[in-house]
C-alpha cells in the first residue's frame, strides 16, 4: 500500500499561515470587531468642568463681596468672593488693588474642582496715574502687552464696570515705563475667547 506524499515544506508553511488567518478572522467576527485600515479619531474626551461655584449663603460680618473673572473651558466666568476690610467702593485705585489681590490668588478647592484657573501673575502690582496720565489710569507693574493674554483679559473684564474703571466698560491701563496708557474694552468676544480675541488696546490722549 502506497503512502500519500507529504506536502513540501513551503506548502506546509503556507497552509499553516492560511489556517491561522482564518482562526483570527473568526475570533474577530465573534467579538463583533470589524477590521479597518483607516484609523478612527473619536476626538478628545468631553470636558467635565462645570464652571459653576455656589456662592456663600452668608457673608461674614465686616466683609463685602466682589466679583472676579476666572478662566474655565477657555472662557471667562464671573466668580463672587467674600473679602474682608473697610468699604473702598469709591476709591478706584483701592478697588483695583483689592480685585488684583483676588485674581492673583490660586483658585479655592471648590473653584479648582469646577475647572477654574487664573493666569494673572502672582507678583503683578497696580498703582494710580502718573502726572500727565488721563484720569482713571491704572499703572501695572508690567507692561499690559507683556502679560499672558488670558491674564490681561481677566484684569480688563474684572475692572470693567467697577470703580477701578470709573464705572465704565473700558479700562485705561499703562505699564511701568513711560509709554502712554491704552484703553481696553471688555467685549463679549473677549469674554468668550480670552485666549484669542483682539486685546491690543487703543491709545488715549
Secondary structure, DSSP 8 states (H G I E B T S, - for coil): --------HHHHHHHHHHHHHHHHHHHHHHTT----SS-----S------------SS--TTEEEEEEEEEETTEEEEEEEEEESS--TT-HHHHHHHHHHHHHS---HHHHHTT-B--S-TT--EE---TTS-TT-EEESS-GGGS-HHHHHHHHHHHTTSGGGTT-SEEEEE-SSSS--EEEE--HHHHH-TTTS----EE--
